[in-house]
Amino acid sequence: MSGRTDLTGQRELGWVAGQGEPFGSAHCTQQLRLIPGGPVVTKPELLICWRTSPVKSVYTVAVSLDGHPSREISVAAIDEAWDELR
């Protein structure tokens, strides 16, 4: 997902619990709050990575049933989409 606005807290980025961990040009996490006000849970099969600014945002939601979604692939996709949002 990408947009020419700050998507922090919106859509799937609203699931992010905390700041995530830096990875390349983005942040990634598997620590999520899927229900507003609910508990923070770790989802090993789900990975959200994002990069935001006041004028554009890109994020990915990766699912891997074996519990190892790729940060490398997610951040590469973010970098590509980020560059396209000129």
C-alpha distances in whole Angstrom, upper triangle without the diagonal:
4,7,11,12,12,10,12,13,11,10,9,10,13,14,15,19,20,19,18,19,19,18,18,16,14,15,15,16,18,19,18,19,18,21,21,24,24,25,23,23,22,20,21,19,16,14,11,11,9,11,11,14,16,14,11,8,6,5,6,9,12,15,18,21,23,22,21,17,17,16,17,15,11,12,13,10,9,12,12,9,10,14,12,12,15
4,7,9,10,8,11,14,12,11,12,11,15,16,16,20,21,19,19,20,19,18,18,15,13,15,16,18,20,21,20,21,21,23,23,26,27,27,25,25,24,23,24,22,19,16,13,12,10,10,9,11,13,11,7,6,4,6,9,12,15,18,21,25,27,25,23,20,19,17,18,16,13,13,14,11,9,11,11,7,8,11,10,8,12
4,5,8,7,11,13,11,12,13,13,15,18,18,21,22,20,20,22,21,21,20,17,15,17,18,20,22,23,22,23,22,24,23,26,27,29,27,27,27,26,27,25,22,19,16,15,12,11,9,10,11,8,6,5,7,9,12,15,18,21,25,28,30,28,27,23,22,21,21,20,16,16,17,14,12,13,13,10,9,12,11,8,11
4,7,9,12,15,13,15,16,15,17,20,20,23,23,21,22,23,22,22,21,18,17,18,20,23,25,26,24,25,25,26,25,28,30,31,29,30,30,29,30,29,25,22,19,17,14,12,10,9,9,6,4,6,9,12,15,18,22,25,28,31,33,31,30,26,25,23,23,22,19,18,19,16,14,15,15,11,10,12,11,7,9
4,6,9,12,11,13,15,13,15,18,18,21,21,19,20,22,21,22,21,18,16,17,19,21,24,24,22,23,23,24,22,25,27,28,26,28,28,27,29,28,24,22,18,17,13,11,8,8,6,5,4,6,9,12,16,18,22,25,28,31,33,31,30,26,26,23,24,23,20,19,20,18,15,16,17,14,12,15,14,10,12
4,6,9,9,12,13,11,12,15,15,17,17,15,17,19,18,19,19,16,14,15,17,18,21,21,19,20,20,21,20,22,24,25,23,25,25,25,26,26,22,20,16,15,11,9,6,6,5,6,6,6,9,11,15,17,20,24,27,30,32,29,28,25,24,22,23,22,19,18,20,18,14,16,18,15,13,16,16,13,14
4,6,5,8,9,7,9,12,12,15,15,14,15,18,18,19,19,17,14,14,15,16,18,18,16,17,17,18,17,19,21,22,20,22,22,22,24,23,19,17,13,13,10,9,7,9,9,9,8,6,8,9,12,14,18,20,24,27,29,26,25,22,22,20,22,21,17,17,19,17,14,16,18,14,13,17,17,14,16
4,6,9,9,6,7,10,9,12,12,11,13,15,16,17,19,16,13,12,13,14,16,16,14,14,15,16,15,17,19,20,18,19,20,20,22,22,18,16,12,12,9,9,7,9,9,11,10,8,10,10,13,14,18,20,24,26,28,25,25,22,22,19,21,21,17,17,20,18,15,17,19,17,15,19,19,17,19
4,7,8,5,4,8,8,10,11,12,13,17,18,19,21,19,16,14,14,14,15,14,12,11,12,13,11,13,15,16,15,17,18,18,21,21,17,16,12,13,11,12,11,13,13,15,14,11,13,12,14,14,18,20,23,26,28,25,24,22,23,20,23,23,19,19,22,20,17,20,22,19,18,22,22,20,22
4,6,5,5,8,10,13,14,15,16,19,20,21,22,20,17,16,16,16,17,16,13,13,12,13,12,15,17,18,17,19,20,19,22,21,17,16,13,14,12,13,12,14,14,15,13,11,12,11,13,13,17,19,23,25,27,25,25,22,23,21,23,22,19,19,22,19,17,20,21,18,18,21,21,19,21
4,5,6,8,10,13,16,16,16,20,21,21,23,21,18,16,16,15,16,16,13,12,11,12,12,16,16,18,17,18,18,17,20,19,15,14,12,13,12,14,14,16,17,17,15,12,12,10,11,11,15,16,20,22,25,23,23,20,21,20,22,21,17,19,21,18,16,20,21,18,18,22,21,19,22
4,5,5,8,11,14,14,14,17,18,19,20,19,16,14,13,12,12,12,10,10,9,11,12,15,15,16,14,15,15,14,16,15,11,11,8,10,10,13,13,16,18,18,16,12,11,9,9,8,11,13,17,19,21,19,19,16,18,17,19,18,15,16,19,16,15,18,20,17,18,21,21,20,23
4,5,5,9,11,11,11,14,15,16,18,17,13,11,11,10,12,11,9,10,10,12,12,15,15,16,14,15,15,15,17,17,13,11,8,9,8,10,10,13,15,16,14,10,10,8,9,9,13,15,18,21,23,20,20,17,18,16,19,18,14,15,18,16,14,17,19,16,16,20,20,19,22
4,6,8,11,12,13,16,18,19,22,20,16,14,13,12,13,12,9,8,8,9,9,11,12,14,12,14,15,15,18,18,14,13,11,12,12,14,13,16,16,18,16,13,14,11,13,12,15,17,20,22,24,22,22,19,21,19,22,22,18,19,22,20,18,21,23,20,20,24,24,22,25
4,6,10,11,11,15,17,18,21,20,16,14,12,10,10,8,5,5,5,8,8,11,10,11,9,10,11,11,14,15,11,11,9,11,12,15,15,18,19,21,19,16,15,12,12,11,13,14,18,19,21,18,19,17,19,17,21,20,17,18,21,20,18,21,23,21,21,25,25,24,27
4,6,8,8,11,14,15,18,17,14,10,9,7,8,7,5,6,8,11,11,12,12,12,9,10,11,11,14,15,11,10,8,9,10,13,13,16,18,20,18,15,14,11,12,11,13,15,18,20,21,18,18,16,17,15,19,19,16,16,20,19,17,20,22,20,20,24,24,23,26
4,7,7,11,14,16,19,19,15,12,11,8,9,6,5,6,9,11,10,11,11,10,7,9,10,12,14,16,13,12,10,12,13,15,16,18,20,22,21,18,17,15,15,14,16,17,20,21,22,19,19,18,19,17,21,22,18,19,22,22,20,22,25,24,23,26,28,26,29
4,6,9,12,15,18,17,14,11,10,8,10,8,8,9,13,15,14,13,14,12,9,12,12,14,16,18,16,14,12,12,13,14,15,17,19,22,20,17,18,15,17,16,18,20,22,24,24,21,20,19,20,17,21,22,19,18,22,22,20,22,25,24,22,26,28,26,28
4,7,9,12,15,14,11,8,8,8,11,10,11,13,16,18,17,17,17,16,13,14,14,16,17,19,16,14,11,11,10,11,12,14,17,19,18,15,15,14,15,16,18,20,22,24,25,21,20,19,19,16,18,20,17,16,20,20,17,19,22,21,20,23,25,23,25
4,7,9,12,13,9,6,5,5,8,8,10,13,15,18,18,18,18,16,13,13,12,13,14,16,13,10,9,8,9,11,13,16,18,21,19,16,15,13,13,14,15,17,19,21,21,18,17,15,15,12,15,17,14,13,17,18,15,17,21,20,19,22,24,23,25
4,6,10,11,8,5,5,6,10,10,13,16,19,21,21,22,21,19,16,16,14,15,15,17,15,11,11,9,10,12,14,17,20,22,20,17,16,14,14,15,16,18,19,22,21,18,16,15,14,11,13,16,14,12,16,17,15,16,20,20,19,22,24,24,26
4,6,7,6,4,6,9,13,14,16,19,21,24,24,25,25,23,19,19,17,18,17,19,17,13,12,9,10,10,13,15,19,20,18,16,15,14,14,16,16,19,20,23,23,20,17,16,14,10,12,15,13,10,14,15,13,14,17,18,16,19,22,21,23
4,6,5,5,7,10,13,15,17,21,22,26,26,27,26,25,21,20,18,18,17,18,16,12,12,9,10,10,14,16,20,21,18,16,14,13,13,15,15,17,18,22,21,18,15,14,11,7,8,11,10,8,11,13,11,12,15,16,15,17,20,20,22
4,6,8,10,13,16,19,21,24,25,29,29,30,30,28,24,24,22,21,20,21,19,15,14,10,11,10,13,16,19,20,18,15,14,13,14,16,16,20,20,24,23,21,18,16,13,9,8,11,10,7,9,12,10,9,13,15,13,15,18,18,20
4,7,10,14,17,19,21,23,25,28,28,29,29,28,25,25,23,22,22,22,19,16,14,10,9,7,10,12,16,16,14,12,11,12,13,16,17,20,22,25,25,23,20,17,15,11,11,12,11,7,9,11,8,7,11,12,10,12,15,15,17
4,7,10,14,16,17,20,21,24,24,25,25,24,21,21,19,19,19,19,16,12,10,7,5,5,8,11,15,16,13,11,9,9,10,13,14,18,19,23,23,20,18,15,13,10,10,12,9,6,10,11,8,8,12,12,11,13,16,15,18
4,7,11,12,13,16,18,21,21,22,22,21,17,18,16,16,16,17,14,10,8,5,5,7,10,13,16,17,15,12,11,9,11,12,13,16,18,21,22,18,16,14,13,9,11,13,10,8,12,13,10,12,15,15,14,17,19,18,21
4,7,9,11,14,16,19,20,21,20,19,15,15,13,12,12,13,10,7,6,4,6,9,12,16,19,20,17,14,12,9,9,10,10,13,15,18,18,15,13,11,10,7,10,12,9,9,12,13,11,13,16,16,16,19,21,20,23
4,5,8,11,13,16,17,18,17,15,12,11,9,9,10,11,9,6,6,7,9,12,15,18,21,22,20,16,15,11,11,10,11,12,14,16,17,13,12,11,11,9,13,14,11,12,16,16,14,17,20,19,19,22,24,23,26
4,6,10,11,15,16,17,15,13,10,8,5,5,6,8,6,5,7,9,12,15,18,21,24,25,23,19,17,14,12,10,10,11,12,14,14,10,11,10,12,11,15,15,13,14,18,18,17,20,22,22,22,25,26,26,29
4,7,10,13,14,14,12,10,6,6,5,7,9,11,9,9,9,11,13,17,18,21,24,26,23,20,19,15,15,13,13,14,15,17,17,13,14,14,15,14,18,19,16,17,21,21,19,22,25,24,24,27,28,28,31
4,6,9,10,11,10,8,5,5,6,7,10,12,9,9,9,12,14,17,18,21,23,25,22,19,18,15,14,12,13,14,16,17,18,15,16,15,17,16,20,20,17,18,22,21,20,23,25,24,24,27,28,27,30
4,6,7,8,6,6,5,6,9,10,14,15,12,13,12,15,16,19,19,22,23,25,23,20,20,17,16,14,16,16,19,20,21,18,19,18,21,20,23,23,20,22,25,24,22,25,28,26,26,29,30,29,32
4,7,9,7,8,8,8,10,10,14,14,12,13,12,16,17,20,20,23,24,26,24,21,20,17,16,13,15,15,18,18,20,18,19,18,21,20,24,23,20,22,25,24,22,26,27,25,26,30,30,28,32
4,6,5,8,9,10,13,14,17,18,15,17,16,19,20,22,22,25,26,27,26,23,22,19,19,17,19,19,21,22,24,21,23,22,25,24,28,27,24,26,29,27,25,29,31,28,29,32,32,31,34
4,5,9,10,12,15,16,20,20,18,18,17,19,20,22,21,24,24,26,24,22,22,20,20,18,21,21,24,25,27,24,26,24,26,25,29,29,25,26,30,28,26,29,31,29,28,32,32,30,33
4,7,9,12,15,17,21,22,20,20,19,21,22,24,23,25,26,28,27,24,25,22,23,21,23,24,26,27,28,25,27,26,28,27,31,31,27,28,32,30,28,31,34,31,31,35,35,33,36
4,7,9,13,14,18,19,18,19,18,21,22,25,24,27,28,30,28,25,25,22,22,20,22,21,24,24,25,23,25,24,26,26,29,29,26,28,31,30,28,31,33,31,31,35,36,34,37
4,6,10,12,16,18,16,17,17,20,21,24,25,27,28,31,29,26,26,22,22,20,21,20,22,22,23,20,22,22,25,24,28,28,25,27,30,29,28,31,33,32,31,35,36,34,37
4,7,10,13,15,14,14,14,17,18,21,22,25,26,29,27,24,23,20,19,17,18,18,20,20,21,18,19,19,21,20,24,25,22,23,27,26,25,28,30,29,29,32,33,32,35
4,6,10,12,11,12,13,16,18,22,23,26,28,30,28,24,23,20,18,16,16,15,17,17,18,14,16,16,19,19,23,23,21,22,26,25,24,27,29,28,29,32,33,32,35
4,6,9,9,10,12,14,17,21,22,26,28,30,27,24,22,18,17,14,14,13,14,14,15,11,13,13,16,16,19,20,18,20,23,23,22,25,27,27,27,30,32,31,34
4,5,5,8,10,13,17,20,22,26,28,30,27,23,21,17,15,12,11,10,10,11,11,8,10,11,14,14,18,18,16,18,21,21,21,24,26,25,26,29,30,30,33
4,6,7,11,14,17,21,23,27,30,31,28,24,21,18,15,12,11,9,8,9,9,5,7,8,11,12,16,16,15,17,20,20,20,23,25,25,26,29,30,30,33
4,7,10,13,17,21,23,27,30,30,27,23,20,17,14,10,8,6,5,6,7,4,6,6,10,12,15,15,14,17,19,18,19,22,23,23,25,28,28,29,32
4,7,10,13,17,20,23,26,27,23,20,17,13,10,7,6,5,7,8,10,7,8,7,10,11,14,13,12,14,17,16,16,20,21,20,22,25,25,25,29
4,7,10,14,16,20,23,24,21,17,14,10,8,6,5,6,9,11,12,9,9,6,8,8,11,11,9,11,14,13,13,16,18,18,18,22,23,23,26
4,7,10,13,17,19,20,17,13,11,7,6,5,6,9,12,15,16,13,12,9,10,9,12,12,8,10,13,12,11,14,16,15,16,19,20,20,23
4,7,10,14,17,18,15,11,9,6,5,7,8,12,14,17,18,15,14,11,10,7,10,10,7,7,10,10,8,11,13,13,13,16,17,17,20
4,7,10,13,14,11,7,6,4,6,9,11,15,18,21,22,19,17,14,13,11,12,12,9,8,11,10,7,10,12,11,10,14,15,14,17
4,7,11,11,8,6,5,6,9,12,15,18,21,24,25,23,21,18,16,13,14,14,11,9,12,11,7,9,12,10,8,12,14,12,14
4,7,8,6,4,6,8,12,15,18,21,24,27,28,26,24,21,20,17,18,18,14,13,15,14,10,11,14,12,9,13,14,12,14
4,5,5,6,9,12,15,18,21,25,28,31,32,29,28,25,23,20,21,21,18,16,18,17,13,13,16,14,10,13,15,12,13
4,6,8,12,14,18,21,24,27,31,34,35,32,31,28,27,24,24,24,21,19,21,20,16,17,19,16,13,15,16,13,13
4,7,11,14,18,21,24,27,31,34,35,33,31,28,27,24,24,24,21,19,20,19,15,15,17,14,11,13,13,10,10
4,7,10,14,17,20,24,27,30,32,30,28,24,23,20,21,20,17,16,17,15,12,12,13,10,8,11,11,7,9
4,7,10,14,17,20,23,27,28,26,24,21,20,17,18,17,14,13,14,12,9,11,12,9,7,11,11,9,11
4,7,11,13,17,20,23,25,23,21,18,16,14,15,14,10,10,11,9,6,8,10,7,6,10,10,9,12
4,7,10,13,17,20,21,19,18,14,14,12,13,12,8,9,11,9,6,10,11,9,9,13,14,13,16
4,6,10,13,16,18,16,15,11,11,10,11,10,6,8,10,8,7,11,12,10,12,15,15,15,19
4,7,10,13,15,13,13,9,10,10,13,11,8,11,13,11,11,14,15,14,15,19,19,19,22
4,7,10,12,10,9,6,7,9,11,9,7,11,12,11,12,15,16,15,17,20,20,21,25
4,7,9,8,8,6,9,11,13,12,10,14,16,14,16,19,19,19,21,24,24,25,28
4,5,5,6,5,8,11,14,12,12,15,17,16,18,21,21,21,23,26,26,27,31
4,5,8,8,12,15,17,16,16,19,21,20,22,24,25,25,27,30,30,31,34
4,6,8,11,14,16,16,16,19,21,21,22,25,26,26,28,31,31,32,36
4,6,10,12,15,15,15,18,19,20,21,23,25,25,27,29,30,31,34
4,6,9,11,12,12,15,16,17,18,20,22,23,24,26,28,29,32
4,7,9,9,8,11,13,13,15,17,18,19,20,23,24,25,28
4,5,5,6,9,10,11,12,14,16,17,18,20,22,23,26
4,6,5,6,8,10,10,12,14,15,16,18,20,21,24
4,5,5,6,9,10,11,12,14,15,17,19,20,23
4,6,5,6,9,10,11,12,14,16,17,19,22
4,5,5,6,9,10,11,12,14,16,17,20
4,5,5,6,9,10,10,12,14,15,18
4,5,5,6,9,10,11,13,15,17
4,5,5,6,8,10,11,13,16
4,5,5,6,9,10,11,14
4,6,5,6,9,10,12
4,5,5,7,9,11
4,5,5,7,10
4,5,5,8
4,5,6
4,6
4
